[in-house]
């Protein structure tokens, strides 16, 4: 049977110039692809322990430190694997006894689950319903406090603010926030991410901006006699990063795309510029959702609404049908997070998204809704 939603044509004049609005892998700019092509002849397929690749890793480390405003003494550490690998590595090499977590969505909960390891005390968890957030509750014996800067699954943003607990580290998941949400890097000991969102790259890599206290903790645990698999060793990641390399061969394509994106963002004005651009794009969507009678921002409190992941609830309109119609017209990845189970759209407004494309997307949504009614 033909799906009526997929037969609604959107006039070409309404379509965005770039039709990718995903919150998983995000837009990769054409200039980044050009950089990848240029690298194909002299860098791809070469040793990651030789100068050309190590120079590239060095440029990535310097570019990220510049973008995030790294304080004196902080180091950019990178390792193989994505955020999931980092959560396991943190359980082995960053948490000494027990951690305390803030969870208000899928990704915060995943770190808390990884920290429930047999060699550690059960983590203290502060939960908040999806679409809201809470401050992480104090736990007397916690030596790591952790939460997501931006919860990708729900579109909730939380402040990066150092926890006043002597000796404890503040560890913030920055995957969908890094490069798109302004913050003070001195307020965190570890600000870690995978580079697929604002940083416009591919998977297979995690990066972390680490304070001297975090580096000291990593070294102390590594020398304590605790069993730590080499692939998940944060000390191995620190040692290799200081040599501008990773333990195992990294995806060179990921590094090329990442370095190109970091250079572009820093040239445009750094984090102040990219966070303002994301806020402009997301603001267009939030304002629209509050203006029409069939939609509303999922996150009720304006101060908790993400500038990079916009979740919009629909009332009286089948959001899934809207997403199918958009996809049939080439506008992709506006579907909600699969485990949230809401009648909504989730739209990425990362740094590479032009606000003009968001305006076009809104016009396309209105076009489809008018014809679904």
C-alpha positions as CSV (number, residue, x, y, z in Angstrom):
1,X,0.0,0.0,0.0
2,X,1.3,3.5,-0.9
3,X,2.2,5.6,2.1
4,X,0.4,9.0,1.5
5,X,3.1,10.8,3.4
6,X,5.7,9.7,0.9
7,X,3.7,11.1,-2.0
8,X,3.6,14.7,-0.9
9,X,6.0,16.6,-3.2
10,X,7.9,19.6,-1.7
11,X,8.6,22.3,-4.3
12,X,12.3,22.6,-5.1
13,X,12.3,26.3,-4.1
14,X,11.4,25.3,-0.5
15,X,14.1,22.7,0.0
16,X,17.3,23.5,2.0
17,X,20.6,23.7,0.2
18,X,21.8,20.8,2.4
19,X,19.2,18.3,3.5
20,X,21.1,16.6,6.4
21,X,19.8,17.3,9.9
22,X,20.9,14.2,11.8
23,X,21.9,14.1,15.5
24,X,23.9,10.9,15.0
25,X,26.6,11.3,12.4
26,X,26.2,15.0,11.4
27,X,26.9,17.0,8.3
28,X,30.4,16.9,6.8
29,X,31.1,20.0,4.8
30,X,32.2,19.8,1.1
31,X,35.5,21.5,2.1
32,X,36.2,18.6,4.5
33,X,35.7,16.1,1.7
34,X,38.1,18.2,-0.5
35,X,40.6,17.9,2.3
36,X,40.1,14.2,2.4
37,X,40.7,13.9,-1.3
38,X,43.8,16.0,-1.1
39,X,45.1,13.7,1.7
40,X,44.4,10.5,-0.3
41,X,47.7,10.8,-2.3
42,X,50.2,11.5,0.5
43,X,48.6,10.5,3.8
44,X,45.9,7.9,3.7
45,X,47.4,4.4,3.8
46,X,50.6,5.6,5.5
47,X,52.1,4.8,9.0
48,X,50.5,6.5,12.0
49,X,53.9,6.5,13.7
50,X,55.6,8.6,11.0
51,X,55.8,12.4,10.6
52,X,52.9,13.1,8.3
53,X,50.2,11.5,10.4
54,X,51.8,12.6,13.7
55,X,51.8,16.1,12.4
56,X,48.1,15.7,11.7
57,X,47.4,14.4,15.2
58,X,49.4,17.3,16.6
59,X,47.3,19.8,14.6
60,X,44.1,18.1,15.9
61,X,45.3,18.4,19.5
62,X,46.3,22.0,19.1
63,X,43.1,22.9,17.2
64,X,40.8,21.3,19.8
65,X,42.7,23.0,22.7
66,X,42.3,26.3,20.9
67,X,38.7,25.8,20.2
68,X,37.8,24.8,23.7
69,X,40.0,27.4,25.4
70,X,42.2,25.0,27.2
71,X,43.5,26.4,30.5
72,X,47.3,26.3,31.3
73,X,48.4,22.7,32.0
74,X,45.4,21.0,30.4
75,X,46.2,18.3,27.7
76,X,44.2,17.0,24.8
77,X,44.3,13.2,25.0
78,X,42.9,11.0,22.3
79,X,42.4,7.2,21.9
80,X,40.9,4.5,19.8
81,X,37.2,3.9,20.0
82,X,34.3,6.2,20.6
83,X,32.6,7.4,23.8
84,X,31.6,3.8,24.7
85,X,35.3,2.9,24.8
86,X,36.0,6.0,26.9
87,X,33.3,5.0,29.5
88,X,34.9,1.6,29.9
89,X,38.4,3.2,30.0
90,X,37.2,5.6,32.7
91,X,35.9,2.7,34.8
92,X,39.3,1.1,34.6
93,X,41.5,4.1,34.8
94,X,39.8,7.3,36.1
95,X,37.4,6.3,38.9
96,X,39.3,5.2,42.0
97,X,36.5,4.0,44.3
98,X,33.1,5.3,43.3
99,X,31.5,7.7,40.9
100,X,28.3,9.9,41.0
101,X,26.3,10.4,37.8
102,X,23.6,12.6,36.5
103,X,21.3,10.8,34.1
104,X,18.4,12.3,32.1
105,X,18.7,10.3,28.9
106,X,20.4,7.4,27.2
107,X,24.0,8.6,27.1
108,X,24.3,9.7,30.7
109,X,22.8,6.4,31.8
110,X,25.3,4.4,29.7
111,X,28.3,5.9,31.5
112,X,26.6,5.2,34.9
113,X,26.1,1.6,33.7
114,X,29.8,1.3,32.7
115,X,30.9,2.6,36.1
116,X,29.0,-0.2,37.8
117,X,32.1,-2.4,37.6
118,X,32.9,-5.2,40.1
119,X,36.1,-3.5,41.3
120,X,34.3,-0.3,42.1
121,X,31.5,0.6,44.6
122,X,28.1,0.9,42.9
123,X,27.8,4.4,41.5
124,X,25.5,7.0,43.0
125,X,23.0,8.1,40.4
126,X,20.8,11.2,40.2
127,X,18.0,10.6,37.7
128,X,15.7,13.2,36.1
129,X,12.8,12.4,33.7
130,X,13.6,12.7,30.0
131,X,13.3,16.4,29.0
132,X,14.5,17.7,32.3
133,X,17.8,17.7,34.2
134,X,19.0,17.9,37.8
135,X,22.2,18.8,39.7
136,X,24.2,15.7,40.5
137,X,23.7,14.9,44.2
138,X,26.7,14.9,46.5
139,X,28.0,11.5,47.5
140,X,30.6,11.5,50.3
141,X,32.8,8.8,48.8
142,X,32.6,9.8,45.2
143,X,35.8,10.7,43.5
144,X,34.3,11.3,40.0
145,X,31.2,13.4,39.3
146,X,29.9,12.9,35.7
147,X,27.0,14.0,33.5
148,X,26.4,15.0,29.9
149,X,26.9,18.6,28.8
150,X,24.3,17.9,26.1
151,X,22.0,14.9,26.2
152,X,21.8,13.8,22.6
153,X,18.8,11.6,23.1
154,X,16.5,14.2,24.6
155,X,17.9,17.6,23.6
156,X,18.6,18.7,27.2
157,X,21.7,20.9,27.9
158,X,23.3,21.1,31.4
159,X,25.8,23.6,32.7
160,X,29.5,22.7,33.1
161,X,30.2,23.6,36.6
162,X,32.9,22.1,38.8
163,X,31.6,20.1,41.8
164,X,32.8,21.4,45.1
165,X,34.0,18.1,46.4
166,X,37.7,18.0,47.5
167,X,39.7,15.6,45.5
168,X,36.9,14.7,43.2
169,X,37.1,15.0,39.4
170,X,34.4,16.7,37.3
171,X,34.0,14.6,34.2
172,X,31.6,15.9,31.4
173,X,30.4,14.0,28.3
174,X,30.8,16.6,25.5
175,X,30.0,14.4,22.5
176,X,27.1,16.5,21.0
177,X,28.1,19.7,22.7
178,X,31.9,20.1,22.0
179,X,32.3,23.0,19.5
180,X,28.6,24.0,19.6
181,X,27.9,25.0,23.3
182,X,30.0,27.7,25.0
183,X,31.5,26.8,28.4
184,X,34.4,27.5,30.7
185,X,36.9,24.6,30.3
186,X,38.4,25.3,33.7
187,X,35.1,24.1,35.2
188,X,35.8,20.5,34.2
189,X,38.7,18.0,34.7
190,X,37.8,15.8,31.8
191,X,35.7,17.1,28.9
192,X,35.5,14.2,26.5
193,X,33.8,13.5,23.1
194,X,33.6,11.5,20.0
195,X,33.9,13.8,16.9
196,X,30.8,13.0,14.9
197,X,28.6,16.1,15.8
198,X,29.8,19.7,15.8
199,X,33.3,18.5,15.0
200,X,32.0,17.1,11.7
201,X,34.0,13.9,11.6
202,X,33.6,10.1,11.6
203,X,33.8,7.5,14.3
204,X,36.6,5.4,15.8
205,X,38.1,8.1,18.0
206,X,37.6,9.7,21.4
207,X,39.2,13.0,22.5
208,X,39.4,14.4,26.0
209,X,40.6,17.8,27.4
210,X,42.2,16.7,30.7
211,X,43.3,18.8,33.7
212,X,46.5,18.3,35.6
213,X,44.5,16.6,38.3
214,X,43.0,14.2,35.9
215,X,46.4,13.4,34.4
216,X,47.7,12.8,37.9
217,X,44.7,10.5,38.8
218,X,45.2,8.5,35.6
219,X,48.9,7.9,36.4
220,X,48.2,7.0,40.0
221,X,45.6,4.4,39.1
222,X,47.8,3.0,36.3
223,X,50.6,2.4,38.8
224,X,48.4,1.0,41.5
225,X,48.4,-2.6,40.3
226,X,44.8,-2.6,39.1
227,X,44.3,-4.7,36.1
228,X,43.7,-2.5,33.0
229,X,43.4,-3.8,29.5
230,X,45.9,-2.1,27.3
231,X,43.3,-1.0,24.8
232,X,41.3,0.7,27.6
233,X,44.4,2.2,29.4
234,X,44.0,5.9,29.8
235,X,47.7,6.1,30.7
236,X,48.6,4.5,27.4
237,X,46.4,7.1,25.7
238,X,48.2,9.9,27.5
239,X,51.6,8.5,26.7
240,X,50.8,8.0,23.0
241,X,49.0,11.4,22.7
242,X,52.2,13.1,24.0
243,X,53.9,11.5,21.0
244,X,51.0,12.7,18.7
245,X,49.8,9.1,18.0
246,X,47.3,6.5,19.3
247,X,47.9,3.0,20.6
248,X,46.5,1.3,17.5
249,X,46.2,2.7,14.0
250,X,43.5,5.3,14.0
251,X,41.1,6.1,11.1
252,X,43.1,8.6,9.2
253,X,40.0,9.8,7.3
254,X,38.5,10.7,10.7
255,X,41.5,12.7,11.6
256,X,41.6,14.5,8.3
257,X,37.9,15.5,8.5
258,X,38.4,16.6,12.1
259,X,41.4,18.7,11.5
260,X,39.7,20.4,8.6
261,X,36.6,21.2,10.7
262,X,38.7,22.5,13.7
263,X,40.6,24.8,11.4
264,X,37.4,26.1,9.8
265,X,35.8,26.7,13.2
266,X,38.8,28.5,14.7
267,X,39.2,30.6,11.5
268,X,35.5,31.7,11.8
269,X,35.9,32.9,15.4
270,X,36.2,29.8,17.5
271,X,33.7,28.6,20.1
272,X,32.1,32.0,20.4
273,X,31.2,31.9,16.7
274,X,30.2,28.3,16.5
275,X,28.0,28.4,19.6
276,X,26.3,31.5,18.4
277,X,25.6,30.0,15.0
278,X,24.1,26.9,16.7
279,X,22.0,29.0,19.0
280,X,20.6,31.0,16.0
281,X,19.6,27.8,14.2
282,X,18.0,26.2,17.3
283,X,16.3,29.4,18.2
284,X,14.5,29.5,14.9
285,X,13.0,26.0,15.6
286,X,12.1,26.7,19.2
287,X,10.4,30.0,18.2
288,X,8.5,28.3,15.4
289,X,7.4,25.4,17.7
290,X,6.0,27.9,20.2
291,X,4.2,29.9,17.5
292,X,2.2,27.1,15.8
293,X,-0.7,25.3,17.5
294,X,0.4,21.7,16.6
295,X,4.0,21.7,18.0
296,X,5.9,22.6,21.2
297,X,9.4,22.2,22.4
298,X,9.8,18.9,24.3
299,X,12.1,20.4,26.9
300,X,9.8,22.7,28.9
301,X,12.4,25.0,30.6
302,X,14.0,27.3,28.1
303,X,17.3,27.3,29.9
304,X,17.5,23.5,29.6
305,X,16.9,23.5,25.8
306,X,19.8,22.4,23.8
307,X,21.2,24.7,21.1
308,X,22.5,21.8,19.1
309,X,19.8,19.0,19.4
310,X,16.3,20.3,19.1
311,X,13.4,18.0,20.1
312,X,9.9,19.1,19.0
313,X,6.7,17.4,20.2
314,X,3.7,17.3,17.9
315,X,0.0,17.3,18.9
316,X,-2.7,16.2,16.4
317,X,-0.1,15.6,13.7
318,X,1.8,12.4,13.1
319,X,5.4,13.4,13.4
320,X,6.5,10.0,12.0
321,X,4.5,10.8,8.8
322,X,6.2,14.2,8.6
323,X,9.6,12.6,8.9
324,X,8.7,10.0,6.2
325,X,7.5,12.8,3.9
326,X,10.6,14.8,4.4
327,X,12.8,11.8,3.8
328,X,10.9,11.0,0.6
329,X,11.9,14.5,-0.6
330,X,15.6,14.1,0.4
331,X,15.5,15.8,3.8
332,X,16.9,13.1,6.1
333,X,17.4,12.2,9.8
334,X,14.7,14.2,11.5
335,X,13.3,11.1,13.2
336,X,13.2,11.1,17.1
337,X,15.5,9.1,19.2
338,X,14.4,5.5,18.8
339,X,14.1,4.7,22.5
340,X,12.3,7.8,23.6
341,X,9.1,6.7,21.9
342,X,7.5,10.2,21.5
343,X,5.5,11.8,18.7
344,X,8.3,14.2,17.8
345,X,11.1,15.3,15.5
346,X,14.7,15.6,16.6
347,X,16.8,18.0,14.5
348,X,20.5,18.6,14.6
349,X,21.6,22.2,14.6
350,X,25.3,21.6,14.9
351,X,27.9,24.2,13.8
352,X,28.0,23.0,10.2
353,X,24.2,23.7,9.8
354,X,23.5,27.0,8.0
355,X,20.6,28.8,9.8
356,X,19.2,29.4,6.3
357,X,18.8,25.7,5.9
358,X,16.8,25.6,9.2
359,X,14.5,28.3,7.9
360,X,14.0,26.2,4.8
361,X,13.3,23.1,6.9
362,X,10.6,24.9,8.8
363,X,8.9,25.9,5.6
364,X,9.1,22.3,4.4
365,X,7.6,21.0,7.6
366,X,4.7,23.5,7.3
367,X,4.2,22.5,3.7
368,X,3.9,18.8,4.7
369,X,1.7,19.4,7.7
370,X,-0.8,21.4,5.6
371,X,-1.1,18.5,3.2
372,X,-1.3,15.8,5.9
373,X,-4.3,17.5,7.6
